[in-house]
Amino acid sequence: MKILHILPSISKLYGGPTTSIFSYTKNLRDIGVKAEILTTDMNLFKNSNEYKSFQIINNVPVHITKNINFPFKKIYEFGISPDIFLWIRKNISKYDLIHIYGLFRFPSTLAMVYSIKFKVPFVFYACGGFDNANFKNNVWLKKNYLNFFDKKNLEKSACLHFNSIKERNEAQKKSIKFKSFVLPVGVKVPPLKIVKNKSKSEKKINFIFLSRIHPIKRLEIFLKAMGILNKNKNIKKWKLHIAGEGDLDYKKFLLNIIKEENIQENISWHGFLENDAKNKLLRKCDWLVSTSKSESLGISIIEALSQGLPVMITKGIAISNKLSKKKAGYIVSENPKLLATQIKNKFLRKPNEVEILNAYNFALENYCEKKLANKLLKKYKELI
């Protein structure tokens, strides 16, 4: 079986979708599927000399086409690429099925059009594009693009792929007729003994924010809450580790808040981390913080749980209620003052063994990447 996964960009700046595509393709290849990636060079290379049209990344074959380098960010990130048009037209019929990622992008729309033309079945993975919070950003443009371009193509898909029931429910409100399946992204869950061997020697409370730096993540809520707490001289020592890259303007905004709250000494910036470096930092920390306005899943949350980290999350995250019921995490306030009180009363401590095991078992039971890859393969076989 030969499957092509298409994502407009695999740059680490775009967070979850990049993690998703490599998780799916790598694990599919491990069970015998010839899974490949097609993308553009959008925000992928620091200079043009690094460009190669074909690379093996994380043991996955990746075909990279050139994106037109428009001076305006929104047009550039639309992903207009004559090269990808030519590549798809020439090669799409060589695959048994196409798995297309992301709404409102030229490569995604193009891939749907040519899948239909060459009668190659395709699955469309929205990557949170139907999420109400995302949809409200440029709502007029997105609504019209969906109605004039993508709606008729989506209705001809073999299936739509969603991360959560919440995401599917939001898509159903857009008046699109579709078949669908819900399958979250999996993560590599380490042996329990690695999680249990976490160092307990450090008395400082370590929080971690592991995500794309973007306004929808609302990290300022946590920063302001900790600023309120820090005015109390008797507060326990704490540290927030920020691991991620993204919107530079939003990062400047966060830096100003950190300065205003006088918590510079409590913040460590790590940039984008992956693999061993990311897992090592997670195992050093005590609590993951996610104050996002909305998430169809939240891969970083699953990654933290797999390392035995209980999570502090807001109610806009799709799995918040499920996590709370399983006592693998806690739903916290979106109001900085109320959040400060919650942190003071509940989170300025090390998680206990029950909380750590609840987090780990939640990831193991629901998000083991090998199990989910086999479920995805079964779905492909049904659709081809």
C-alpha positions in Angstrom: 0.0 0.0 0.0 1.4 3.4 -1.0 0.0 6.5 0.8 0.9 10.1 0.2 0.4 12.6 3.0 0.3 16.2 1.9 0.8 19.2 4.3 1.5 22.8 3.0 4.5 23.1 5.4 6.4 20.8 7.8 8.1 23.8 9.4 8.4 23.5 13.2 6.8 26.9 13.4 3.4 25.3 12.7 3.4 23.0 15.7 0.8 20.2 15.8 0.3 19.5 12.1 4.0 18.9 11.6 4.2 16.6 14.6 1.1 14.8 13.4 2.3 14.1 9.9 5.6 12.6 11.0 3.9 10.5 13.8 1.4 9.0 11.3 3.9 8.4 8.4 6.7 7.0 10.5 4.5 4.6 12.4 2.7 3.5 9.2 6.1 2.8 7.6 7.0 0.7 10.7 4.1 -1.6 9.9 4.8 -1.9 6.2 2.9 0.9 4.6 4.9 2.9 2.0 3.9 6.3 3.5 5.5 9.5 2.0 5.1 13.2 2.6 4.7 16.0 0.0 5.1 19.6 1.2 6.5 23.0 0.3 9.6 24.8 1.5 7.4 27.4 3.4 9.4 28.6 6.4 11.4 25.4 6.2 15.0 26.5 5.4 16.9 29.4 6.9 18.6 30.0 3.5 18.0 28.8 -0.1 21.2 26.8 -0.1 19.7 24.2 2.2 16.9 23.4 -0.2 16.6 19.9 -1.6 13.6 18.5 -3.5 13.8 15.2 -1.8 15.0 14.3 1.8 14.7 11.5 4.3 13.4 13.1 7.5 12.8 11.0 10.6 13.1 8.0 8.4 10.2 9.2 6.1 10.7 10.1 2.4 9.7 13.8 2.0 9.2 15.5 -1.4 9.7 19.3 -1.1 8.5 21.8 -3.7 9.3 25.5 -3.8 6.8 28.0 -2.5 6.5 31.5 -4.1 8.3 33.9 -1.7 5.7 36.6 -1.5 6.6 39.6 0.7 3.2 39.5 2.5 3.0 36.9 5.2 -0.6 35.9 4.7 -0.2 35.4 0.9 3.1 33.6 1.4 1.6 31.2 4.0 -1.3 30.4 1.6 1.3 28.2 0.0 1.1 29.1 -3.7 3.5 26.8 -5.4 3.6 26.1 -9.2 6.0 23.3 -8.4 3.6 21.4 -6.2 0.9 21.8 -8.9 3.2 20.1 -11.4 4.3 17.5 -8.9 0.8 16.5 -8.0 -0.4 16.3 -11.6 2.5 14.1 -12.6 2.6 11.8 -9.5 -0.7 11.5 -7.8 -2.0 8.5 -9.7 1.0 6.5 -8.4 -0.6 6.3 -4.9 -3.4 4.2 -3.5 -4.8 6.9 -1.3 -4.0 10.6 -0.4 -4.1 12.0 3.1 -4.5 15.7 2.9 -3.9 18.1 5.8 -5.1 21.6 6.5 -7.9 23.9 5.4 -7.5 27.2 3.5 -4.2 26.4 1.8 -3.4 26.2 -1.9 -1.7 22.8 -1.8 -4.6 21.2 0.1 -7.2 22.5 -2.2 -5.1 21.5 -5.2 -4.6 18.0 -3.8 -8.3 17.5 -3.4 -9.0 18.7 -7.0 -6.5 16.4 -8.5 -7.4 13.4 -6.3 -11.0 13.8 -7.6 -9.8 14.3 -11.2 -7.6 11.2 -11.2 -10.1 9.2 -9.1 -7.6 8.6 -6.2 -9.5 8.3 -2.9 -8.5 10.9 -0.3 -8.9 11.5 3.4 -9.0 15.1 4.6 -7.5 16.0 8.0 -8.7 19.4 9.1 -5.9 20.0 11.7 -8.2 22.1 13.8 -9.4 24.2 10.9 -13.0 23.9 11.8 -12.4 24.9 15.4 -14.6 27.9 16.2 -11.7 29.9 17.7 -9.6 29.4 14.5 -12.5 29.9 12.2 -13.4 33.3 13.7 -10.0 34.6 12.7 -10.7 36.1 9.2 -14.1 34.6 9.3 -15.5 36.3 6.2 -12.5 35.1 4.1 -12.6 31.6 5.5 -16.3 31.2 5.1 -16.3 32.3 1.5 -13.2 30.2 0.7 -14.8 27.2 2.2 -18.1 27.7 0.3 -16.6 28.5 -3.1 -13.6 26.2 -3.1 -13.3 23.5 -0.5 -16.9 22.5 0.4 -17.6 20.6 -2.9 -14.2 18.9 -2.7 -14.6 17.9 0.9 -18.0 16.3 0.1 -16.3 14.1 -2.4 -13.7 12.9 0.1 -13.6 9.2 1.1 -13.6 10.4 4.7 -12.8 13.4 6.9 -10.4 12.7 9.7 -10.8 14.4 13.1 -8.8 14.4 16.2 -11.8 14.6 18.5 -15.5 14.4 18.7 -15.5 18.1 19.5 -13.7 18.9 16.3 -16.2 16.8 14.3 -19.2 18.5 15.9 -17.8 21.9 14.9 -17.3 20.7 11.3 -20.9 19.5 11.2 -22.1 23.1 11.9 -20.5 24.2 8.6 -23.3 22.5 6.5 -20.9 20.0 4.8 -22.0 16.5 4.0 -19.3 14.0 4.9 -18.4 10.6 6.2 -15.8 10.7 9.0 -13.7 8.9 11.6 -12.1 10.2 14.8 -8.5 9.1 15.4 -6.2 11.2 17.5 -2.4 11.6 17.0 -0.4 9.1 18.9 2.8 9.5 20.9 5.7 7.2 21.9 4.9 6.1 25.4 8.1 5.1 27.3 8.4 2.2 29.7 6.9 3.0 33.1 10.2 2.5 34.9 11.6 5.5 33.0 8.7 7.7 34.2 9.1 6.4 37.8 12.8 7.3 37.8 12.1 11.0 37.5 14.4 13.0 39.8 12.7 14.2 42.9 15.8 15.9 44.4 15.0 19.4 43.1 12.7 21.4 45.5 11.8 24.0 42.9 8.4 23.6 41.2 8.9 23.3 37.5 6.1 24.2 35.1 6.3 23.7 31.3 4.6 25.3 28.4 5.3 23.1 25.4 3.6 24.5 22.3 3.7 26.8 19.3 4.1 30.5 20.4 0.8 31.9 19.2 -1.9 34.2 20.6 -4.5 31.4 20.7 -2.4 29.7 23.3 -2.9 32.6 25.8 0.2 32.0 27.8 -0.2 35.5 29.2 -2.9 34.2 31.5 -0.4 32.0 33.4 2.3 34.7 33.4 0.0 37.2 35.0 -1.2 34.7 37.5 2.4 33.9 38.5 3.1 37.6 38.7 0.3 38.0 41.2 1.7 35.1 43.3 5.3 36.4 43.0 4.4 39.5 45.0 4.1 37.2 48.0 7.7 36.8 49.3 6.8 33.5 51.0 5.9 31.8 47.7 7.8 28.5 46.9 10.5 28.8 44.3 9.2 28.0 40.8 10.3 28.0 37.2 8.4 28.1 33.9 10.1 26.4 30.9 8.8 27.7 27.6 9.6 25.3 24.8 8.4 26.3 21.3 8.7 28.8 18.5 6.2 30.7 16.4 4.8 34.2 16.2 7.5 36.8 16.9 5.1 39.6 17.7 3.4 37.5 20.2 6.7 36.5 21.8 7.5 40.2 22.2 4.1 40.7 23.8 4.9 37.9 26.3 8.4 39.3 27.0 6.8 42.6 27.9 4.4 40.9 30.3 7.3 39.0 31.9 9.1 42.3 32.5 6.0 44.0 33.8 5.3 41.2 36.3 9.0 41.1 37.3 9.3 37.4 36.8 12.3 37.3 34.4 14.3 35.1 36.7 11.6 32.5 36.8 11.4 32.0 33.0 13.6 29.8 30.8 13.2 29.9 27.0 14.2 26.6 25.2 13.0 27.2 21.7 11.7 24.3 19.6 12.6 20.9 21.1 12.1 17.4 19.8 12.8 13.8 20.6 15.2 13.2 23.5 15.8 16.8 24.3 12.0 17.4 24.7 11.4 14.2 26.7 14.4 15.0 29.0 12.9 18.5 29.8 9.4 17.0 30.3 10.8 14.5 32.9 12.5 17.4 34.7 9.2 19.2 35.1 6.2 18.8 37.4 3.2 20.3 35.7 2.3 21.1 32.0 0.5 24.4 31.5 -2.0 24.8 28.6 -4.3 27.9 28.8 -5.2 27.7 25.1 -8.5 29.2 24.0 -9.3 26.1 22.0 -7.6 22.9 20.9 -9.0 20.0 18.9 -6.6 17.7 20.8 -3.3 19.3 22.0 -0.4 17.0 21.1 1.9 18.6 23.7 -0.6 17.6 26.4 -0.4 14.0 25.3 3.4 14.1 25.1 3.5 15.5 28.7 1.0 12.8 30.0 3.2 10.1 28.4 6.1 11.3 30.6 4.0 11.2 33.7 3.2 14.9 33.9 -0.2 15.8 35.2 -1.6 18.8 33.3 -3.2 22.2 34.1 -5.6 23.0 31.2 -8.5 25.3 30.4 -11.9 24.1 29.4 -11.5 25.0 25.7 -9.3 22.0 25.1 -11.3 19.1 23.7 -10.0 16.4 26.1 -10.3 18.6 29.3 -13.3 16.9 30.7 -12.0 13.4 29.9 -8.7 14.2 31.6 -10.4 15.6 34.6 -12.6 12.5 35.0 -9.6 10.2 34.9 -7.7 12.5 37.3 -4.9 12.8 34.9 -5.2 16.6 34.9 -7.0 19.6 36.2 -9.3 22.2 34.6 -8.1 25.6 35.7 -9.5 29.2 35.4 -8.9 31.5 32.5 -8.9 34.5 34.9 -5.4 35.3 36.1 -6.6 36.2 39.6 -8.6 33.1 40.1 -5.8 31.0 38.5 -3.3 32.5 40.9 -5.4 31.3 43.8 -5.8 27.8 42.3 -2.0 27.6 41.8 -1.3 28.7 45.3 -3.7 26.2 46.8 -3.0 23.2 44.6 0.0 23.3 42.3 2.9 24.7 44.2 4.0 21.2 45.1 5.3 18.1 43.4 2.7 15.7 41.9 2.1 12.6 43.9 2.5 9.1 42.7 -1.2 8.6 41.9 -1.3 11.7 39.8 1.8 10.7 37.9 0.5 7.2 37.2 -2.9 8.5 36.2 -1.3 10.8 33.6 0.9 8.0 32.3 -1.9 5.4 32.0 -4.2 7.9 30.3 -1.6 8.3 27.5 -0.8 4.6 27.4 -4.5 3.6 27.1 -5.6 6.3 24.6 -2.7 7.6 22.6 -0.1 4.8 22.1 1.2 5.6 18.5 1.6 2.0 17.5 -2.0 1.1 18.3 -3.3 4.2 16.5 -1.2 3.5 13.4 -2.8 0.0 13.1 -6.2 1.6 13.4 -5.4 4.1 10.7 -4.2 1.3 8.4 -7.4 -0.6 9.0 -9.3 2.5 8.0 -7.2 2.9 4.8 -8.0 -0.7 3.8 -11.7 0.0 4.2 -11.5 3.1 1.9 -9.3 1.8 -0.9 
